[in-house]
């Protein structure tokens, strides 16, 4: 049986077709994971589907009829009710980067990045100067940078402190860091409507949590009233942290996954060696 060129082209076409479908699913699931609201919607839809399968298997007539109506009209309702969230995931697909700038930093550059940010936050908290610092990761924050005051300056603690100094017209907004450079200042972020956040916390904390819900960015906050430090990441706000807590979180979150996996493998090998001996 001979294989013709037409057969080869057909096989290649099928491989490309399947690869593109998996690529689309990968980006959708990745962005759902990074968006708290969308992940909740996804869990709700999955729960309804599982419940429908169980009702069909056990022949639960009433619940089966109700679920059929929900499935029939539910997706239309989801599109209408959650239109902003659906639009966000489509925007995130367009803003996703194959390689975040933080991943191409060397170990020394990452250490310098963390050192300068921690130095600035330590000064700001001691002097009760409010600040919001956002570090971009895989999902691009270009649309927020476009609307802010562009700087594209080398990162330094002195520059961060001067930006958030009360006399600076940009001190009310946020700073966005890409890689090891300050891309902009005075950025405005969406505020979170989460009921879990303490009502006493102000706009900075809600903006920090809001951008962490819509992207995989790391948000750092210095409270102007109390000088307390907070970190928002993956849709969760960690409040009233020590300066060492913030340093450790930054190091862990900015470390590329391959470095973490490599360290875990080293630990496993050490444990195996100790057990053998």
N, C-alpha and C positions, 0 to 999 in steps of 0.2 A: 504494500500500500504506500503510494508516494504522496508526499505532502507538497502541495502547490503553493505558489506565492500568495494566492487568494486566501488559502487556509491560514497562512502565517499572519497575514494582515488582519484576518478576522479574529484570531487569537489575541493579537496585540490590542485590537480595538476593545475586546471584552475585558482585557486586563486593565486598560485605561479607564473604561467605564466603571468597573468595580472599585478601582483605586480612588476615583473622584468621589464616588458615593461615600466611601469610608472616610475620605478627607473631610467632606462636608459634615458628616456625623461627628467626627472628632472635634472640629472647631465648634460645633453647636454645643456638644456636651462639655467641652472645656470652658466655654463662656457661661453656660448654665451653672457650672461649679463655682465660678468666680463671682456670680451675681446672686445675692441672697434671695431676692424676690423671685427670680426666675427658677431657682432651685426649689423653692416652696411650691410654685406652680407645677413644676415637673413631678414632684413627689405626690401632689394631689391627683394629677392625671394618672400616674402609675397606680395609686391606691384604687381609683375607680375601675381601672382595667382589671386589676387583680380581683377586686370584688365581683366584677362581671363574670370572670372565669369561674369563680367559686359558686356563684348563684346558678350558672349554667350547669355546672357539674352536679350540684345538689338539687337542681330543679326547684329553686325557690322562686315561685311565680311572681309574687308581688314585687320583691326587690329587683327581679330581672326586668320587669316592665318599666319600673322607675329608672333603672340604670340605662335602659334602651333610650328613653326620652332624654336623659342627661347626656348620653353620648351623641345622640342625634343633633341636639341643639347646643350642647355644652361647648363645642369648639368655636361656634359662632359667638357665644356669650364670652368666652375667653378672649377672643380677638377684640371684641368691643370693650370689655372691662379692663383688660390688661394691655391695651394698645401701646401705652408709653413703654412698658417693660419689653414688649415684643420689638418695638422700634429700637430700644437700647441694645438688644442682643444682635440685631442686624447691623447697628452702628459698630458694635464691638467686633463683629466678624471683619468689618472693613478696617478697624483700627488695630487688630491683632498683629503682632510682629513675630516672625519665626524665631528671632533671637533678640531678647530684651537687652538693652544696653548694659544693664547691671551684670549680665552673664559674661560679657567679654572683658570685664575688668580683671586685672591681675590681682593676686592676693594683696600685694602692697597697696594698690589703688583702692581696694575695698577697705583695707585697714585705715587708710588715710581718709576715705569718705566717712567712715563711722567716727573716727577721731574728731574730725572737724565739726560734724553735726553734734556730737556729744559735748564738745567744748562750748559750742554756741548755746545749746539748750541749758547747760549748767549755768552759764552767765545769765541767760534770760530768766531762768527760774529764781535765781538769787535776787534779781533786781525787779521781779514781778512785771516782766515785759511779755505780753501775749504774743504767741507765734503759732503758725500753722505751716508745717513743712511736709510736702508730699513727694514721695519717691516713686517714680514710674518703674514698672517692671515689664511684663510681657504685653499688656494692653496699653496701646498708645494713648497719651493724654493730649495729643496735638490740638484737639478742638478747644481745650481749655487754655492751652498756651497761645493760640491764635487770638484769643480775646483779652489776654493779659499783656502786661508790659514786658516785652522780650529783653532778656539780658545776655544770655549765652556766655556767661562768665565762669571762670574757674572757681570751684567751690572752696570757700574758706570760712572759718568761724567768724572772722571780722566782718565779712560781707553779709553773712546771715544776720549778725547782730545789728548792723547798720540798717538793713532793710526793715527790721521789725522795731527799730527805735521809734518812739512815739512821735517824734517830729517828722518822720519820713511819710510822705503821702501814700506810700505803698504798704504801710504796716498793717492795715486792716485786712488785706487779702492774704492769699497763700502763696508759698514758693513751691515751684515744681523743679525737681532735680532729675535729670536724665543722665544716667551713667555717673560720671564724677563732675558734672557741670550744672550750674544753676541756669535753667532755660528761661525762666520768667518769674516775675513777682506780681503781686496784686491779683492773683487768679481767684476766680469765684467758682465755688463748687456747689453741687446740689445738696441741700440739707436733708438729713434722714428724718423720716416720719415714724421711726421705730418707737413703740411704746416702752421698750426695755430701757431706753436711755433715761438717766436721771433728769427730772424736770428742772433741776437747779443748774444744769450745765447749759452753757450758752451756744451761740451760733458757731464758734470755731469747732467745738466738739461735734456738733450735729453735721457740720460740713465735712469734718474728718471721717465720720462714720458713713456719711452719704457717698463719698467718693470711693470708700472701701467696699461699699455694697455694689457699686456699679463697675468696679474694676478690681484688678489685683494689686493696686498701689498700696504702699505703706504710708500711713498718715501719722505725723507726730504733732502733738499739741502741747503748748505751754500755756497754762491758765494765767490770765492777767490779774485776776483777783486773788488767787491763792498761791500761784507759782507751782502748782502741781503738774506733773507730767502724765500724759496719756498717749497711748498708741492704738490706732484703729487699723485692723488688718482682717481681711476675709469676712467683712461684715460684722466684726465684733470689736467692741471698745474696751480696752484695758486701762482702767482709771487709777490715778494716784500711785504711779510707779516710782521707784527710786531711779536714780541716774544709772546705776549698775543694771537694773532690770531692763531699761531702755537699750543700753549697750548690748546686752546679751540677745535681746529680741532682734535688734538690727543685724547683728552678726549671723544669727540663725536664718532670718528671712532673706538676706541678701546672698547667702551662700548657695552656689549652683547645686542642683540636685545630685549631679554626678559626684561632687565632693562629699555630700552627705552619705551617698551609697557606698563610696569608697571607704569612708571612716567606719561605717557599720560593718563592712566586710572585714576590716582590720580588727575591730572589736570581737567579731565572731571567731576569727582565727585565733586571737589571744585566748578567748574562753575555751576553745577546743584544745589548745596547747596546754592550758592549766589543768583541764580535766584529764588529759592523757598523762600528765605528770603527777 
